[in-house]
């Protein structure tokens, strides 16, 4: 009897001791931090309307030759609707630029609304042009570019409606904008009001190209050093400069930043060059091989930016792709080596 009571007392003491130990452990256990809810993105009202204002001024500037007559023809109205769609598509371009620079999709919803409105005006333009021509507008490069831009916009809107995928906008918004811009320049644009304006526009284009190529060279150098450093680390062969080279994480971050800056500068340079060539050469500019090489190079660079920012390409794949784009950029620069002749009196 006494042994049973002693055993029960011992079991009770052990249980109580365990309870006190758990209480002490629970009291001194570090509390888990409560996750903070992310604040909704703030839109800066002072900076966002600037690109729209510039595009609106460009739209008014291009409308001047078409509005000389009191009653525009059906073809002129189709051009007006298309150029208005280009202005609305520029919101998507702004969204892509901010996403690449800040790595956040801040303007997707406003850009999507403007993109839908632009696609509707684009449809009106294609319908009016079809009635005017009596057939589908696929007779030349400008009409084909406009039709392709509308089809790409339509496919993107359908995919977004079904699956709510926003990431494709980084690639498709700028592509649709550039294709629609090319299609809208098939009609005669306004002439230069003065030679100074012509030279100033060209100088802005050249400055953007040089700054973009400087960022491309930084990206190419960082990519080459990344491949060298990665090879030494994988083979466990300490080279002469291995200890002096930056780590792979630093090089990858440098590739990302230089790529974003170069994408913005070269995209603006392509837009400026497209408008300048249209006003300078009329509708003949699109047939020049150097223009086609430039557009292909820009498309490859847009693809690299999309794979880098959205898909998450990093490391060796991104380095090889960056070197390929720099190689195409070198060919483009060689094709435009005669640009200095334009400054001749």
Secondary structure, DSSP 4 states (H G I P E B T S, - for coil): -HHHHHHHHHHHHHHHHHHHHHHHHHHHSPPPPPPPPPPPPPP-HHHHHHHHHHHHHHHHHHHTTTTSSSS--HHHHHHHHHHHHHHHHHHHHHHHHHHHHHSS--SHHHHHHHHHHHHHHHHHHHHHHHHHHTS-S-SSHHHHHHHHHHHHHHHHHHHHHHH---TTHHHHHHHHHHHHHHHHTTSPPPPPS-HHHHHHHHHHHHHHHHHHHHHHHHHHHHHHHHHHHHHHHHHT---SSTTTSPPHHHHHHHHHHHHHHHHHHHHHHHHHHHHHHHHHHGGGGGG-HHHHHHHHHHHHHHHHHHIIIII---THHHHHHHHHHHHHHHHHHHHTGGGGGGG--
